[in-house]
Each structure stands twice: as structure tokens, then as C-alpha cells.
Amino acid sequence: MPLTPPPEHADSNVAPPPKKATLLQVVRIVLSMLFMIGRNRDYGPDAPTIGPGRLIIVAIVGAALLIGGLVFLASHIAR
């Protein structure tokens, strides 16, 4: 009987590398953190990875838009 090598995918304990988050996914995560409406299923083991730089940039832009919108609204109400 000839010996056959084991298949390459025999090690099922190795998880595939996590996928990178898209910009829309990062925005959704930042908004859910801002309003504290996160869902556990969004952060499961198959959740995409987010780099800290991308997260910080989206959070700063989102906060600037929120503050700018509030200032704009307050200035038009005060007129």
C-alpha cells in the first residue's frame, strides 16, 4: 500500500486570518460606540479587524461633524 501525504487542510484548529473592515463597517462601529447601541453579534469571532489609526480618524471626523452640526443648529435657532 502506498502512503499518501495528509491533505494540506487537515489542521482544522487554525482559524483563517480575519478580514479587514471596510470604511462603512468602521463608521457603523464608531457610531454604535458613540450612542452605546452595540450588538454582540457584530463583535463575534468573525468580526473584521480595525486598525487603531483608522478607528481614531473616523471617530475624530464623526465627532467634528456632530459638534459642527450642533453649532450650526444652535446658531440658526438663536437668530
Sequence and secondary structure as in RCSB ss.txt:
>XXXX:A:sequence
MPLTPPPEHADSNVAPPPKKATLLQVVRIVLSMLFMIGRNRDYGPDAPTIGPGRLIIVAIVGAALLIGGLVFLAS
HIAR
>XXXX:A:secstr
       GGG TTS     B  HHHHHHHHHHHHTT   GGGGSTT  B  HHHHHHHHHHHHHHHHHHHHHHHH
HHH 
